[in-house]
Amino acid sequence: AWLGMELSAKENGQLILDFGCGPGIPGVPMAMADSANQYLLIDSHGKKIAFVKQAIAKDAFFTQENVKAAVLRVNPDTELPSADILVSRATGDMLEIMSLFRGKMKSGASAYFFKGGDAEEEIVALLKSFPSAKTAILPTPAWFGDLKIVHIFECFT
């Protein structure tokens, strides 16, 4: 929800993809805190998406118009709506995910990855393959503990 509030204050009318949303984290809390943007939550597991769709249908904290969920296995040939922002938590290596989404995002799009202690190592590997990319570790509230949010920008051109 914290990142949703941050994006709501900066961005309006953008499409945000939550890749590997699982039970809806972080996309559902982000959408609850951010009615200014559209959210598409995707996961390859039908049971997880069924749960998310049920939560969307029952929840009064956000409008169903600003959040959708779909069962989708993303591969190099997968067609997706061109998105402005990619968000991912616990779905794997940043370099692998960024490579998978190359050509699927709008020019100028950015990504936010929720990462643990290995974030710095992954950033180094990412910058070798995406040398024009810029990265920043967002300052987060103390209650985030060791969780980091890595913002990657100037990578989808």
SEZATI-531094 format. One record per residue: residue number from 1; residue in one letter; y, x, z of N, C-alpha, C in turn. Coordinates in steps of 0.1 Angstrom, whole numbers, plus 5000, padded with zeros to 4 digits. Each point is the difference from the previous one (the first is absolute). Example, Ala and Ser with C-alpha at 12.3 -4.5 7.8 and 13.67 -1.06 7.14 Angstrom:
2
ATOM_1_a_4943_5132_5078_5012_4991_5000_5012_5009_5000
ATOM_2_s_5011_4996_4993_5011_5009_5000_5011_4992_5008
END
This chain:
157
ATOM_1_a_4988_5008_5000_5012_4992_5000_5013_5009_5000
ATOM_2_w_4999_5011_5007_5012_5009_5000_5004_5004_4986
ATOM_3_l_4990_5005_4992_5004_5004_4986_5005_4988_4992
ATOM_4_g_4994_4988_5002_5005_4988_4993_5015_4998_5003
ATOM_5_m_5004_5001_5013_5014_4998_5004_5008_5011_4994
ATOM_6_e_4996_5012_4999_5007_5011_4994_5002_4997_4985
ATOM_7_l_4990_4996_4993_5001_4997_4986_5009_4988_4997
ATOM_8_s_4999_4990_5009_5008_4988_4998_5015_5003_5001
ATOM_9_a_5003_5010_5008_5014_5003_5002_5005_5008_4988
ATOM_10_k_4991_5007_4992_5004_5008_4989_4997_4994_4986
ATOM_11_e_4989_4993_4999_4995_4996_4987_5000_4984_5000
ATOM_12_n_5003_4995_4988_4999_4985_4998_4994_4997_4987
ATOM_13_g_4990_4991_4999_4994_4995_4988_4990_5010_4994
ATOM_14_q_4995_5009_5008_4991_5010_4995_4986_4996_5002
ATOM_15_l_4991_5005_4991_4985_4997_5002_4994_5012_5008
ATOM_16_i_4994_4997_5011_4994_5010_5008_4985_4998_5000
ATOM_17_l_4992_5010_4996_4986_5000_4999_4994_5006_5013
ATOM_18_d_4991_4993_5007_4993_5006_5011_4986_5002_4995
ATOM_19_f_4997_5013_4997_4988_5004_4995_4990_5003_5011
ATOM_20_g_4988_4993_4999_4990_5002_5011_5004_4993_5012
ATOM_21_c_5005_4987_4999_5006_4993_5011_4990_4997_5011
ATOM_22_g_4987_5000_4997_4990_4996_5011_5003_4987_5005
ATOM_23_p_5002_4998_5014_5003_4987_5005_5015_4996_5000
ATOM_24_g_5007_5007_4991_5014_4997_4998_5010_5009_5007
ATOM_25_i_4995_5012_5003_5009_5010_5007_5003_5011_4990
ATOM_26_p_5012_5003_4998_5012_4996_5006_5007_4988_4993
ATOM_27_g_4995_4996_4988_5007_4990_4992_5004_4987_5007
ATOM_28_v_4991_4994_5007_5003_4987_5007_5012_5001_5010
ATOM_29_p_4999_5010_5009_5011_5001_5009_5013_5004_4993
ATOM_30_m_4999_5008_4990_5012_5004_4992_5006_4988_4994
ATOM_31_a_4992_4991_4994_5005_4988_4993_5006_4990_5010
ATOM_32_m_4994_5000_5012_5006_4992_5011_5014_5004_5004
ATOM_33_a_5002_5013_4999_5013_5005_5004_5010_5002_4988
ATOM_34_d_4995_4997_4988_5008_5002_4988_4999_4989_4990
ATOM_35_s_5009_4991_5001_5000_4989_4990_5008_5003_4988
ATOM_36_a_5006_5012_4999_5008_5004_4989_4992_5005_4988
ATOM_37_n_4987_5004_5002_4992_5006_4990_4987_4992_4998
ATOM_38_q_4993_5003_4989_4987_4994_4997_4989_5010_5004
ATOM_39_y_4989_4995_5004_4989_5008_5004_4987_4996_4993
ATOM_40_l_4993_5010_4995_4987_4997_4994_4990_5009_5007
ATOM_41_l_4991_4994_5008_4990_5008_5008_4987_5000_4992
ATOM_42_i_4995_5012_4998_4988_5002_4992_4989_5008_5008
ATOM_43_d_4988_4996_4998_4989_5006_5006_4987_4997_4991
ATOM_44_s_4991_5009_5000_4988_4998_4992_4989_4992_5007
ATOM_45_h_5002_4996_5012_4990_4993_5008_5004_4985_5001
ATOM_46_g_4992_4992_4994_5003_4985_5000_5001_4994_5013
ATOM_47_k_4992_5004_5010_5001_4994_5013_5013_5003_5007
ATOM_48_k_5005_5012_4998_5013_5004_5006_5011_4992_4994
ATOM_49_i_5000_4998_4987_5011_4993_4993_4999_4985_5004
ATOM_50_a_4987_4995_5001_4999_4986_5005_5006_4998_5013
ATOM_51_f_4999_5009_5009_5006_5000_5014_5015_5000_4998
ATOM_52_v_5005_5009_4992_5015_5001_4997_5005_4987_4994
ATOM_53_k_4993_4994_4991_5005_4988_4993_5000_4989_5011
ATOM_54_q_4991_4999_5008_4999_4990_5011_5012_5002_5009
ATOM_55_a_5003_5013_5004_5012_5002_5009_5013_4996_4993
ATOM_56_i_5001_5003_4987_5012_4996_4993_5002_4985_5000
ATOM_57_a_4989_4993_4997_5000_4985_4999_5004_4994_5014
ATOM_58_k_4996_5006_5011_5002_4994_5013_5012_5005_5007
ATOM_59_d_5006_5011_4996_5011_5006_5008_5013_4994_4997
ATOM_60_a_5008_4997_5010_5013_4994_4998_5011_5011_5001
ATOM_61_f_4996_5013_5001_5010_5010_5002_5006_5005_4986
ATOM_62_f_4995_4997_4989_5005_5004_4987_4996_4989_4990
ATOM_63_t_5008_5000_4989_4996_4990_4990_4989_5005_4991
ATOM_64_q_4992_4991_4996_4989_5004_4991_5005_5005_4987
ATOM_65_e_5013_4997_4997_5005_5005_4987_5003_5015_5000
ATOM_66_n_5002_5006_5011_5003_5014_5000_4988_5009_5003
ATOM_67_v_4988_4995_5001_4988_5008_5003_4988_4994_4993
ATOM_68_k_4993_5008_4992_4988_4996_4993_4989_5011_5004
ATOM_69_a_4988_4996_4998_4988_5009_5002_4990_4999_4989
ATOM_70_a_4994_5011_4996_4991_5000_4989_4989_5010_5002
ATOM_71_v_4987_4996_4996_4989_5009_5000_5002_5008_4987
ATOM_72_l_5000_5013_5002_5003_5009_4989_4995_5014_5003
ATOM_73_r_4992_5005_4991_4996_5014_5001_5008_5008_4990
ATOM_74_v_5009_5009_5005_5009_5007_4992_4993_5012_4994
ATOM_75_n_5001_5001_4987_4995_5012_4993_5010_5004_4989
ATOM_76_p_4999_5010_4993_5010_5004_4990_5003_4989_4989
ATOM_77_d_4990_4991_4997_5002_4990_4990_5005_4987_5006
ATOM_78_t_5001_4999_5013_5004_4987_5006_5015_4997_4997
ATOM_79_e_5002_4988_4995_5014_4995_4998_5005_4993_5012
ATOM_80_l_5012_5004_5004_5007_4995_5012_5014_4996_4996
ATOM_81_p_5006_4990_5007_5014_4998_4998_5008_5012_5004
ATOM_82_s_5010_5004_4992_5008_5012_5002_5007_4998_5013
ATOM_83_a_4997_5009_5010_5006_4998_5013_5011_5011_5003
ATOM_84_d_5008_4997_5010_5011_5009_5004_4996_5009_5011
ATOM_85_i_4991_4995_5009_4996_5008_5012_4985_4999_5002
ATOM_86_l_4994_5011_5003_4986_5000_5004_4998_5004_5014
ATOM_87_v_4992_4992_5008_4998_5003_5014_4985_5001_5002
ATOM_88_s_4996_5010_5008_4986_5002_5002_4997_5005_5014
ATOM_89_r_4990_4995_5006_4996_5004_5014_4985_5002_5000
ATOM_90_a_4996_5012_5003_4985_5003_5003_4992_4997_4987
ATOM_91_t_5005_5003_4988_4992_4998_4988_4996_5013_4994
ATOM_92_g_5004_5011_5005_4996_5013_4995_5012_5010_4998
ATOM_93_d_4997_5010_4992_5009_5011_4998_5012_4995_4991
ATOM_94_m_5012_5005_5004_5012_4996_4993_5000_5004_4985
ATOM_95_l_4995_5012_4997_5000_5005_4987_4991_4991_4991
ATOM_96_e_4988_4996_5005_4991_4992_4993_5006_4986_4997
ATOM_97_i_5007_4995_5010_5006_4986_4998_5012_5001_4990
ATOM_98_m_5008_5010_5002_5011_5002_4991_4996_5002_4985
ATOM_99_s_4989_5007_4998_4994_5003_4987_4995_4987_4994
ATOM_100_l_4994_4992_5009_4994_4987_4996_5011_4990_4995
ATOM_101_f_5011_5001_5006_5011_4990_4997_5010_5006_4990
ATOM_102_r_4998_5012_4995_5009_5006_4990_4999_4991_4988
ATOM_103_g_5012_4996_4995_5000_4991_4988_4999_4985_5003
ATOM_104_k_4998_4997_5013_4999_4986_5004_5012_4995_5008
ATOM_105_m_5009_5009_5003_5012_4996_5008_5012_5001_4991
ATOM_106_k_5011_4993_5004_5012_5000_4993_5006_5014_5001
ATOM_107_s_5008_5004_4990_5007_5013_5000_5009_5000_5013
ATOM_108_g_5000_5010_5007_5008_5001_5012_4994_4994_5013
ATOM_109_a_4987_4995_4998_4993_4994_5012_4998_5011_5010
ATOM_110_s_4997_4995_5012_4997_5009_5011_4988_4996_5007
ATOM_111_a_4995_5008_5009_4988_4997_5008_5002_5003_5015
ATOM_112_y_4993_4992_5008_5000_5003_5015_4985_5000_5004
ATOM_113_f_4997_5011_5006_4986_5002_5005_5000_5001_5015
ATOM_114_f_4992_4993_5007_4998_5001_5014_4989_5010_5003
ATOM_115_k_5004_5011_5006_4991_5012_5002_5000_5005_5014
ATOM_116_g_4989_5007_5003_4999_5006_5013_5004_5015_4999
ATOM_117_g_4992_5008_5007_5004_5014_5002_4998_5009_4987
ATOM_118_d_4993_4995_4990_4998_5008_4988_5011_4998_4990
ATOM_119_a_5011_4993_5003_5010_4996_4990_5006_5013_4993
ATOM_120_e_5003_5010_5008_5007_5012_4994_4991_5007_4990
ATOM_121_e_4987_5001_5003_4991_5006_4990_4999_4992_4987
ATOM_122_e_4999_4987_5002_5000_4991_4988_5012_5001_4992
ATOM_123_i_5012_5001_5006_5013_5002_4993_4999_5012_4992
ATOM_124_v_4996_5011_5005_4999_5013_4992_4992_4998_4988
ATOM_125_a_4988_4994_5001_4991_4998_4989_5006_4990_4990
ATOM_126_l_5007_4990_5005_5007_4990_4991_5010_5007_4991
ATOM_127_l_5008_5009_5006_5012_5006_4993_4995_5010_4990
ATOM_128_k_4988_5005_5001_4994_5009_4990_4998_4992_4987
ATOM_129_s_4995_4987_5001_4998_4992_4988_5012_4992_4996
ATOM_130_f_5009_4997_5009_5012_4992_4997_5012_5009_5004
ATOM_131_p_5003_5011_4993_5010_5009_5004_5014_4994_5001
ATOM_132_s_5003_4989_4992_5013_4994_5001_5002_4990_5011
ATOM_133_a_4989_4997_5007_5000_4990_5011_5008_5006_5012
ATOM_134_k_5006_4991_5007_5007_5003_5012_4993_4992_5012
ATOM_135_t_4999_5006_5011_4993_4994_5012_5009_5001_5012
ATOM_136_a_4998_4990_5008_5006_5000_5013_4991_4993_5010
ATOM_137_i_4999_5005_5012_4993_4993_5011_5011_4992_5007
ATOM_138_l_4998_4987_5000_5010_4991_5006_5001_5002_5015
ATOM_139_p_5012_4999_5006_5000_5000_5014_4996_4986_5005
ATOM_140_t_4990_4999_5009_4994_4988_5004_5002_4998_5015
ATOM_141_p_4999_4988_5005_5001_4997_5014_4989_5008_5008
ATOM_142_a_5003_5003_5012_4991_5008_5009_4987_4994_5001
ATOM_143_w_4999_4986_5000_4987_4993_5002_4991_5002_4988
ATOM_144_f_5005_5006_4989_4991_5003_4989_4990_5012_5004
ATOM_145_g_5003_5007_5010_4992_5011_5004_4999_5011_4989
ATOM_146_d_4987_5004_4997_4998_5010_4990_5001_4995_4985
ATOM_147_l_5001_4987_4999_5000_4994_4987_5013_5004_4993
ATOM_148_k_4999_5004_4987_5011_5004_4992_5001_4991_4988
ATOM_149_i_5012_4997_4995_5002_4994_4988_5006_5010_4990
ATOM_150_v_4993_5003_4990_5004_5009_4990_5006_4993_4988
ATOM_151_h_5013_5002_4997_5006_4994_4989_5000_5010_4988
ATOM_152_i_4995_4995_4989_4999_5009_4988_5009_4993_4989
ATOM_153_f_5009_5007_4995_5009_4995_4990_5003_5010_4989
ATOM_154_e_5006_4995_4989_5003_5008_4988_4986_5006_4994
ATOM_155_c_4990_4991_5001_4987_5005_4995_4995_4991_4988
ATOM_156_f_5004_4987_5000_4996_4992_4989_5012_4999_4990
ATOM_157_t_4999_5008_4989_5011_4999_4991_4995_4998_4986
END
